[in-house]
Amino acid sequence: TGEVAVVISESRTRRLRPKVMILLNADKSEREDFIICNMLNETHSKDGTVLNIKYALPQGSFNIQADDYFL
């Protein structure tokens, strides 16, 4: 979908289907509120797009710091 998310937990059986917190919209603008998506259970977006992790981003991409979201 082009959205940017942070992995918050992994699936032991399907490593590419983690639980993620979506922080940025597809246009890379900051969301007003974040969405938690369990990719193991949610395989498609509301418009029918298949949800997949396209690639991992380096720490600090889009000014996202994991420490700001996790203790």
One Martini backbone bead per residue (centre of mass of N, CA, C, O) as a GRO file, in nm:
protein
   71
    1THR     BB    1   0.050   0.067  -0.008
    2GLY     BB    2   0.307   0.259   0.111
    3GLU     BB    3   0.321   0.228   0.391
    4VAL     BB    4   0.449   0.293   0.723
    5ALA     BB    5   0.608   0.058   0.950
    6VAL     BB    6   0.625  -0.113   1.268
    7VAL     BB    7   0.746  -0.372   1.429
    8ILE     BB    8   0.599  -0.539   1.728
    9SER     BB    9   0.561  -0.845   1.616
   10GLU     BB   10   0.611  -1.184   1.575
   11SER     BB   11   0.583  -1.471   1.382
   12ARG     BB   12   0.676  -1.797   1.419
   13THR     BB   13   0.547  -1.916   1.139
   14ARG     BB   14   0.533  -1.608   0.993
   15ARG     BB   15   0.773  -1.372   0.944
   16LEU     BB   16   0.606  -1.198   0.705
   17ARG     BB   17   0.352  -1.179   0.945
   18PRO     BB   18   0.332  -0.937   1.134
   19LYS     BB   19   0.301  -0.700   1.374
   20VAL     BB   20   0.187  -0.364   1.305
   21MET     BB   21   0.264  -0.008   1.295
   22ILE     BB   22   0.100   0.248   1.142
   23LEU     BB   23   0.243   0.582   1.066
   24LEU     BB   24   0.228   0.610   0.745
   25ASN     BB   25   0.125   0.705   0.466
   26ALA     BB   26   0.160   0.664   0.130
   27ASP     BB   27   0.267   0.984   0.123
   28LYS     BB   28   0.432   1.009   0.411
   29SER     BB   29   0.231   1.101   0.604
   30GLU     BB   30   0.120   1.165   0.906
   31ARG     BB   31  -0.069   1.020   1.128
   32GLU     BB   32  -0.297   1.080   1.370
   33ASP     BB   33  -0.329   0.765   1.387
   34PHE     BB   34  -0.261   0.454   1.463
   35ILE     BB   35  -0.220   0.120   1.327
   36ILE     BB   36  -0.304  -0.210   1.393
   37CYS     BB   37  -0.150  -0.496   1.218
   38ASN     BB   38  -0.228  -0.834   1.159
   39MET     BB   39  -0.084  -1.010   0.900
   40LEU     BB   40  -0.188  -1.298   0.961
   41ASN     BB   41  -0.505  -1.201   0.936
   42GLU     BB   42  -0.430  -0.956   0.746
   43THR     BB   43  -0.412  -0.966   0.381
   44HIS     BB   44  -0.607  -0.715   0.327
   45SER     BB   45  -0.726  -0.438   0.235
   46LYS     BB   46  -1.012  -0.257   0.193
   47ASP     BB   47  -0.943  -0.247  -0.138
   48GLY     BB   48  -0.780  -0.547  -0.183
   49THR     BB   49  -0.497  -0.522  -0.111
   50VAL     BB   50  -0.213  -0.675  -0.072
   51LEU     BB   51  -0.033  -0.755   0.217
   52ASN     BB   52   0.311  -0.644   0.224
   53ILE     BB   53   0.649  -0.662   0.259
   54LYS     BB   54   0.881  -0.496   0.076
   55TYR     BB   55   1.083  -0.346   0.293
   56ALA     BB   56   1.349  -0.250   0.474
   57LEU     BB   57   1.437   0.007   0.691
   58PRO     BB   58   1.628   0.223   0.820
   59GLN     BB   59   1.711   0.368   1.082
   60GLY     BB   60   1.535   0.686   1.061
   61SER     BB   61   1.333   0.675   0.865
   62PHE     BB   62   1.128   0.940   0.839
   63ASN     BB   63   1.196   1.012   1.144
   64ILE     BB   64   1.194   0.726   1.276
   65GLN     BB   65   1.188   0.631   1.624
   66ALA     BB   66   1.156   0.364   1.821
   67ASP     BB   67   1.185   0.509   2.103
   68ASP     BB   68   0.909   0.675   2.066
   69TYR     BB   69   0.728   0.382   2.094
   70PHE     BB   70   0.936   0.240   2.291
   71LEU     BB   71   1.072   0.115   2.606
   0.00000   0.00000   0.00000
